[in-house]
Amino acid sequence: MTTEGNRRIRVKICGLTRAIDVCAAVEAGADALGFVFYPASPRAVTVAQARALARDVPPFVSIVALFVDPSVAEVAAVLDALPMALLQFHGQETPEFCRQFHRPYLKAFPARSQAMLAQALVRYPDACGWLVDTPTVQHGGSGKTFDWTVLPPPEARTRPLVLAGGLTAENVAEAIARVRPWAVDVSSGVESEKGIKDRGKIEQFLAAVRKAENDFAASH
């Protein structure tokens, strides 16, 4: 599946830790909400916290569970609490590890170079999508962009591409115009501090994405 001609860009707000932020993201029109199950992250939540947050998620808004090199038991515990969750693996998980849960999953990749990224993408042909992020030791949430030219062009993508890494209301339109992703993923770009989202920034980000869609449609 390529994204050439994709008029609607899906939006994921990641790193949610508070019910008020979940509601703000939903009301602004986010398509997906990301909960981080990586204890080293300042945006990490427990299984119990995520279960409570999920109560405020209405139908047709996806929940995404983010992991970094988890154990099988850790993933199973999250799926037991959030059986509808889409899995997102941000570490060194093998294709065999990712697919053993028999659930749709996103595989995240650091955009270190065009050659390394191209080699990594082909290892996960059964992923429901590829998420590409800025290389960091924290596995995302850096607030920094990367060189988008390392990404494969839309016609060369065999899976939907999710663009992450330093996106904000100020740069997401340019990112959409240049990359043509299936979806965009934002965390630090809509925060007042780590783990604390800002309703105004969320609304501005979604508005910028919708304007970019309209501009693209008008030009085609």
N, C-alpha and C positions, 0 to 999 in steps of 0.2 A: 504494500500500500504506500503510495506516495502522497504528498500533501500539496502538490501543485494544484491550484484551483480550490483548495480548502478555504471556504469563506468564513467559517466559524472557528475561532481559536478557543480551545478549552483552557480553563484557568484552574490551577491548583494552588491553594494557600497552604503552605506547609509550616510545621512547627507550632501548631496551636496547643495552648496549655490552659486556656480559660474558656468557660462557657460563654462569656460576653463576646469573646473574639470569634468563637464558632458562629454565634448568631450574626455578628457583623459580616462575616464572610458569606454566609448563606444569603443574607438580605441584599448584599451587594451583587450577588449573582454568580458566585464561585461554583464551578462544576465539581470540584473535589477538595477534600480537606485532608491534610497530612498530619498524622500523629507519629512522633519520633520515639522509637523504643531502643534507643542507644544511650545507655546511662552516662556516657561521657559528654553528651550534648547538653548545653544549657537549656535546650527546648525539650528535653526528655520528659515523658510521662510514664507512669506506671500503668499496668493493665487495668487496675481499679479506676484510675483517673480517666483513662481512655473510655472505659465502659460508661462512666458518668457523662463525659462529654458527648458521646455518641447518642445519648438520649435526645439531644437538641438538634440532631441532624434529620431533616425531613426526607421523604422519598425522592428518589432521582438525583440525590447529591451523593457522590461516592466518598467512601472512607478509604484512605490509603495508609497502610501500616509500614513505616520505614524501619529497616534493620541494617546494622553493620556487623557482618560476620557473627550472626546469632547461632545458638544451638538449636537443634530440632525442637527441643522441649520449649524454648522461648517462643518460637514461632507458633507452635501448637497451642500454647497458653493464650496468645493473642487471638488466634483464630477461634478458640473456644469462647472468648469474650466478645469478639467482633467477627462473627462468621461471614459477614458480608464484605469484609475488608479485601481490598486489592493489595497484594504484597509488593513492596519495593525494596530491592537489595542494593545497598550502597557500598559494600565491601568487596572482598575477594571471593565471594561465593561462586562455586563452580556451577555450570549449567545443570549438572546432575542434582546438586543441592537445591537449586531454585525450583526445579520442576517436580521434586518428590512430593510436594504438598498438593499437587493436582489442582492448583488454583492459578488464575491469571496472575502474571507478575511483570513488574517493570524492572529492568536492570539498569543501574546507573553506572556511568563511565566518566572518569576524569578526562578532560580534553587536553592531553599532554602534547600530542602531535597528530597530524593527519594520518600518518602510517600506523601509529600505535592504536589510534581510535578505530580505523578501518579493520584492523586485525581483531580487535576486541569485539566489535559489533557482530561479526560473523559467527562468533562462538555461541551466541544466544539466539538462534533463529526462532525458537518457540516463545520468546518473550512477547508479551502483548504490546510492548513498546520499549524504546530505548530512551533513557534520560541522560542527557549530557550536561555536565556541570564543570565548574572551575576546579582545577586540582588544588586540594588543600589537605592538611593533615587531619582536619576536623571532619572530613567527609561531607562537605557542603556547608551552607550557611555563612560563607565568607564575606558576602556582600560585594564580591569582585567579579567582573565579567572576564571572559576569555576571548581569544581570537576566533570569531565565528567562521572564518574561512577554513578551519580544519574540519568542519562538518561536511558530510556528503551532501551533494545537491539533492533536491526533492526527487528527481527522476531516478536516483541511485538508491533510494531508501526502500528497503523491503519491509520495514516495520515503522509505525508511527513514531515520530521524533518529538520528545518533550525537551524543551530548552529551559535550562536553569542557569544560575550563576550571575548574581549581581543585578538582576532585573529590578527596575523601578518604574514608576509612572512616567519618568522623564525619558527613559531609554527603550521601553518595551515596544513602542511603535516602530522604531528603527530596527529592533531585533526581529520583529515579525516581518517587516518588509524585506529584510536581507536574508533571513533564514527560512521563512515560510514553514514554521513548525506546526505540528498537529496541536500542541499544547504548550503553555508556558507555566513555569513553576516558580513561585516567589515565596520567600521567607523573610530575610532581613530587610528587604526593600519595602515592607509594609509594617515595620516595627518602630516603636518608640524606644524600646530596649530589648535585649535578647529574650525571646519567649513571650514578650508582651506586644501584641498587635495594636495598631492604631487604626480606628475605624475610618478616619478621613483618608489615610494613605491607602487603605484597602479599596475604598470607593473610587479614589483617583486612579488607582491601578486598573481596576475593571473598566472604568470609563475610557482610559487610554487604549486598552485592548479593543473595546468595541468601536472606537473611532478608527483605529487602524484597520479593522475589518471593513468598515464602511468605505474607507479610502481605497482599499484594495478592490472592493466590488465596483466602485465607481470608475476605477482605472481599467477594468477588464469587462 
